[in-house]
Amino acid sequence: RDAAAAVPGVRSASVSSTRLLTRGGWSTGMVGIGDGPMVSLRSVGRSSLWLNATTPGWFTAMGIPLRSGRDFNDGDRVGNRPVAIVNETFVRQYLPGEQPIGQRVRPAFDPLGFDREMGEGQRTRLEIVGVVGDTVYTSPREGMQATMYVPIAQRNPSEFWDTVLLTINAAPGQRAAVARDVAAALTRADPTVAFTFGDFDRLVEATVT
């Protein structure tokens, strides 16, 4: 990410774990809030809780507004308090009329990847530190869905993903040149890295047509 961010013409560079608009993704079907019971979302007529892991600045790069609280920061790392950011649909569905900041969420599995290191029956409690605007996750036809984000830097290194997405924000007229220069910068930083480029605007167009 740092190598890409240093390329002239790059407005911002951020990393996420999950590609959006694929009609699927990373999700859980059971959630607990605070000390409340674990609830099967299907049993209460709700769709899955969708998940993503991001670096600081990803919401800005994607044009997703921060409604309250804070973005992830460099202090959100393995060993520090597990945190999460949720979208407005999450708040409406799970915390109606309540202050979301400071609430704790317990997914059915640990999105930070430490399940094997926890005792039987234990679940990671992720403290909500921010609320962001809604954005489409699976497809425009599905509308806005409850989504929770976790910091990539808090992910268990031994359970890290084989592939992640690097999001580059550049001016439309500079995208081809920036993509070329970013590719060169990434290769210099790590000659073993493999990557491909895509245009998010074209992905959106393909999804809605």
SULRA-V807935 format. One record per helix or strand of 2 or more residues. SS is the DSSP state (alpha for helix, beta for strand). FROM is the first residue (numbers start at 1). TO is the last residue. Records with the same first field share a line. If there is no record, write none. Layout:
SS: FROM-TO  FROM-TO
This chain:
alpha: 2-5  42-44  58-62  88-94  115-117  140-142  152-154  157-159  172-189  200-208
beta: 10-16  26-28  30-33  39-40  49-54  66-69  83-87  104-107  126-132  147-151  165-170
